[in-house]
């Protein structure tokens, strides 16, 4: 039944309940009084004014003009009631909590022995894994804004027009309208993981300020400590990372002592050299496998069909990238490889804990592509690699280099926080306090906020 049919039916119901012997003059007077009352309401309340406009434009208004002998006032009241129902704001959603008897207000904590579940009145459900904690920040008619403080949550969001839901985890936000996904947040190491099963979501945060869209079947892993974001297919991610912490964090292992520590003023070491980027290309162009003449070129068809190094890194195939680079000749890759290949090689080396190769790849990226975002980011990555390798004092120079080149870059908070930690370790708390004050001023909710506040505590 469309709108016109509904209004016509309402008019029939009103007509059937009113006596037929109604004075025509009285009917006309009541009609005029009703119109005048609605018009006056437009000046007092926007909603009532919209009711008047809606009534005059509706099919019911034309139908009423043809009924000379029935009470217009009663019909108008019925139409007004219908209009108010249509225009009245929708009621906010409500929800019930199961499995968390200690839930206080909007804070829900699942026990260590079982999961907790939130059930919203629109059919949306949120399951919290054992030991997880979530806070419902805001609820309205369109959806809810939730804060995952720690742990894992599985959401099944009901699709509705104008639905609006979000899950915040640390500095990240997952924006959804109707979908099914799992999100986990580890407050200890600053790792976000999103597994999307249905629909689509957008993930925003300091490592993705413009938002990263995900499609069904994809996984996103963002590591604040390492400054890395990876998106992979669910199958590839499961193969490379079957357990939550199976994927090696970038740069976390101490590097062998025989490796050379490269400083911001060094030439880059090895045979990366200061060579012109004759094999380079513009950012965003398709990656082409570099060769150094050590072996025959691969057939064109085979090269086109092979996945790029960046794709292999996203799939977790780090050692295959390293093996292919060594087969082609590592020196030639560093001297003539494309920007994408250098970045992928550096990532693969860091994840595979080949600090020597990672340093050379990052140094080559800076030397050959200094004005690119990847070249600037390499300064931070070199600092972190050296810092985690046991040389915090040498890392400070790289952090300063990155902050000078990219003061508002995606790693700015992490670079300043790591510099604070490195200075405190090498020069003492007093030397680190000015950095802590600057950190809290720039990044009051950053991952290093507890460390900064501790340094400023007398």
N, C-alpha and C positions, 0 to 999 in steps of 0.2 A: 504494500500500500504506500503510494507516494505521499508527498506533503499535502497536495491539493485534496486528495481523497481523504486523508486524515481530518483536515479542516472541515470538509464537507460533511463527514460523518459526525463531527462534533456539533456542527450546526443543526443537523437532523435530530440529534439527541436533545439539544436545547429546545428546538421547536416542538418536539413531541411532549415536553413537560410543561408547556405554557398554555394557558387557556386561549381560545380563539377570539373571544370578544374583548379585544384590547382597543382602546381609543386611539385613532390614528394621530391626533394632535399630541396626545401624551407620548406616543411612541417617538414622534419627531423631536419633541423637547428633550426626552431622555437621551436620544442619539446625540444631540448637540451638546448636552452636558458632559457626556462621556468623552467626546472629542476634545472639549475644552480642558477637561481634567488631565488628559494624557499630554496635551500640548504644554500645560503649565508645568507638568512634571519634567519636561525636557530641560527646563532651566534649573531645576533643583537637583536632579539626579540624572547622570548620563544613561544609566540603565533603563529608567522609566521612559526617557526620551526615545531610546532605541526601540522600546516596546511600541510607542505610538507610530514611529516610522514603519516598523515591521507590520503592524496591523493594517495601516493604510495601503501597504504594498501587497498584502496577502490576498489570496483568492477568497478568503472568508469575508473581507470587506465588500467585495463586489456582490457576493451572495446575499449579504445582509441588506443591501439596498433594495432588493426585490421582495422583501417581506414587510408589507405595510401594516400588518395587524398582529404583531407579537412584540414582546418586551425586548427592546434593544439593550436595555441596561443589563439584563440577565445574560444575554448572549455576549455582550462585551466583557462582562466579568469572567465568563468561561474562556473567552479568547485571551484575556489578560493573564489568566492563570496558566494557560498553555504557553504563552510567550515567556512568562517568568521561569517556567521549567526549562525552556530552551536556552535562555540567556543566563541562568543562574550558574555561578562557577562550580566546576566539578569538585567533589569532595576529595581531600587528600587520601592516598592509599593508606591502609593500615597493615600491620603484620603481626604475626605470632611467632614466638620463639619456642623451639622444641629442643630438648637435650641439654639445656644450659640453665639449670635451676638457680645459678648464682648471677644470672643476668641482672645488671643494675641499670635502670634507665635504658639508654640506647647502646650500652656497652655489652657485647656478647663474647664470652670466652668459653670455648669448648674444653672439656676436661681432657686429661691425658689419656683416659680410657675410652672415649667415644666422641662422635662428632655431634655438632649442634647444627640446627637448621632454622632458617628464617623462611616463613611462608607469607607472601604478600597477597592482598585481596584480589589482585589482577591475575593471579596464577604464577607469578614469578617466584622462584625458590633459590635460596642460597645455602649451600652446605659447607660448613666449616670443618676442616679436618681436625683430628684430635690435637689439642695443644695450641690451636690457632685462636686469634683474637681479632674481633672486628668491632667497629663503632659505626652506628647509623647516624650520620651527621645531619641529614635533612631528608624529609619525605614530603612530596606534594602529589598532585593528581597525575603528573606526567611520569614520575618514577622516584628514584631515591639516589642520594649521594652517600657512599659508604667509604669508610677508611679501614683498610686491612692493615692492622698494626704489625702482625707477624703471622706467618704460617701460610696456609693454602685454603682457597675458597673455590667451590664449583658453582657457577651461576647458570641458571636456565631462565632467561628473560623473555617474557611473553611479548610477542609482537603486537603493538597497538599504534594507531595513528598518533603522531606527536609524542611518542614515548621518549623519555630522556633519563638515562641511568649512567652512573659513573662509579668506578671503584678506584680509589686513590691508594697507592702503596708507596710509602716513602716519598720521594720527589716526583713520582710518576702518577699518571692518571690514565685509566682505560675507559674510553667513552663508547657507549653502546646504545642501541635502540631496541633491538630484539635479536637475541642470539644465544648460543651456548658455548661457554668457554671456562677454562680453569685458569686461575691466577694465583701465583705464590710470591711471597716477598720474604726475604731473609734479612732481617734488620742487622744481623751480625756482620755480614759481608756485603750488604747493599746490592743483592742480586734479585732482579725481577724476572719472572718467567710467566709467559702467557701462552697457553695452548688453545687455539680456536677450533672448535668442532663444527659449528654452524654459523651462518651469517657473516658479519664483518664487524670489526672494531678498529678504533684508532688509539694508538698509544702515544702519549705526549710526556715530555720530561726534559731534563737538562741535556740528555744525550740525543733527544729528538724534539727540538723546540717547535718544529713545524708539524709534528705528528707523523707517525708511521702507520699506514693502514695495513691491516692483516686480512687475509682471506681464509676461508674454511680450509682446514688441514695444515695451516702454518703454525710455527712456533717462533716466539720472540724471546730472546734471552738478553737482558741488559745488565751489565755489571758496572756499578758506579765506581768501585775501587779501581777497576782496570780501565774504565772509560770506554768500554766496548759494547756494541749492540749487534746481535746476530739474528737474522731471520732465515729460517729453513723450513723445509717441508716436514710434516710430522714424522713420516717414515725415516727420512734422513736423520732427523734429530734424534729419533729413538735409537737408531743404529749407532750414532756417534755419542749419544749421551743417555744411556738407559737409566741412569740414576741421577737424582737431582744434582749431585756434586761430582759426577763422573768427568765432565768436561774440564780439562785443566785450566784454571784461571790464568789469564795472561800475566806473565812476568812475575809470578809468585815464588818461583823456585830460585834459590841462590845459584848464581852462575859459577862455572869453574874458575878458579883463581888465575889460571894461565891466560884468560881472556884479557884483552886490552880494554881499559876504560876510555871511551872516546869523549872528549870534552867539546863544548860548543865551538871552540876555535880550531879544533883539529881538522885535518883534511878529509877525514872519513875513513882512513885506514884501508889496508889491503889493496886490491886492484880496482876498487870502485873509481878512484882517481877523479881528477877534475877534467872531465871530457864533455864535449858539447852533446846535447841530447839529440843525436842524429836519428836515433830509433824511437824518439818520443813522439807524442801526439797530444792533441787537445784533450782536456778532461771530458769524460763522458763518451768518447769515441770507443767503438768496440775494441776489446783487447785482442792483440795479435801475438801469438807465441814468439818470443824472441829467439834468434839463433845466433851463434858466434862462429859459424863455419865449421864446427867440429864434426858435423854429421850431415847427411843428406836431408834436404827439406822434406817435410811431410807432404803428401798429396793434398791438393786444395780441398777436396771433398772431406778428407779425414780431419783436416784442421777445422773446417766449419762445423763438423759434427761433434768435435770434442768439447766438453764443458770448459769454461774459462777457469783460471786459477781462483778467481773470486768465488765462483760457484762451488768449486771444490772445497774452499775454506768454509763457506756457509754450510756445506754438507758435513763438515767435520773431517774431511780427508786431508789432513795437514801433511802427513808424511809422504803422500803421493806428490804433493806440490813440491816439497823439498827434494824428493828423488828426481823429479823431472827437471828441476832447476840445475841440480848437480850433473845430470846427464847432458844437458845442453851446454854446460859450462857456466859455473856461477859467476865468474868474472864478466862474461859477455852479457848475462842477464842484468847484472848490476849496472853495466855501462850503457847498454842499448835497449833494455827492456822498457815497456810502456809504463806509464804511471800506475795504471790499474794492477799490472803484474808486480811492480815493486811493492805496492801496498799489500797485495795478497801474499807475496813472499814473506814480507815482514810479519804479517799476522800469523801465517802458518808456522814460521820459526818460533814466534813467541808462544803459541799454543803448544807446540811440540817441545818447548823448553830448549831450543837451540839458540841460546843467547848470542853466540858469536855471529850467526847468520842474521839474526834479527837486528843487531847493531849495524851491521854492514848495509842491510837493506834500508833501514831507517836513515842512515847517514847519506846513502845514495839518493834517497827520495828528497831530502833537504837540499842537497847540492844541485841536483838536476832540475828540481821543480820547486824552487824556494818560494814562489809567490802563491802557490796553491794552498787550499785548506789542508790537504794531506801533508804538504811539506811543512806547514806550521805545526800541525798536530804531531809530526814526527819528533819535534823537540820535546814535547811532554812525554811521549812514549819512550824516548831515549832516557829521559830523567827517571821515569818510573822503573825502567829496566835496570838501570844502574843502581838506583835506590834499593830495589829488591835484591839486587846482587850483592849488597853489603857495602855500598859506598854512598851513604846519604849526603856526605859533604860535597862530593862531585855532582850529585843529582841536583843540588840547589841551583847551580848555574843554568842547568837545562830548564828547570821550572821558571826561573826568571826570564829566560829567553822566550819561552812560550807565552808567559804573561805579558811580555813587552810586545810580542807580535800579535797576540790574540787576547786582548784584555777582556773581551766579552765572548770568548770562544766556548765551545761545549765542554772543555776540560778546565776552564778557569777555576772553578770551585775546587776541583780535585788537585790542581797544581798548587794552589795557595795552601790548601790543607796539608798536602804532603810536604811542602816547603816548611810549614810550621812544625811538623813532626820532625823533619830532618834537622832543622836548626835547634830544636829543643834537645835532640839526641847528641848533637855535636858541640853545641855552644852553651847549653843550659837553658833553664826556664826563663831567666830574665831576658835573654836575647830573643826568645820566642814570643814573649808577651805582646810586643807591638804587632806581630804578625797575627796573633790570636785576636786582637782587637779589630784589626782590618778584616779578618775573616768573618767575624760576627756581624760587622757592619755591612759587608757585601753579601754574605750568605747566612743569614740568621737561622735558616732551617737546613743547612747543609749537613752532609754526612759526618763532617769533622766538628760539628757544633759541640758535642760533649767534651772533646779534647780541648777545644778552645776555652770553654768555660772553666774547665779544670785548671788550665794554665793561669787564668785570671783570678782564681780563688786564692785569697791571701794564705 
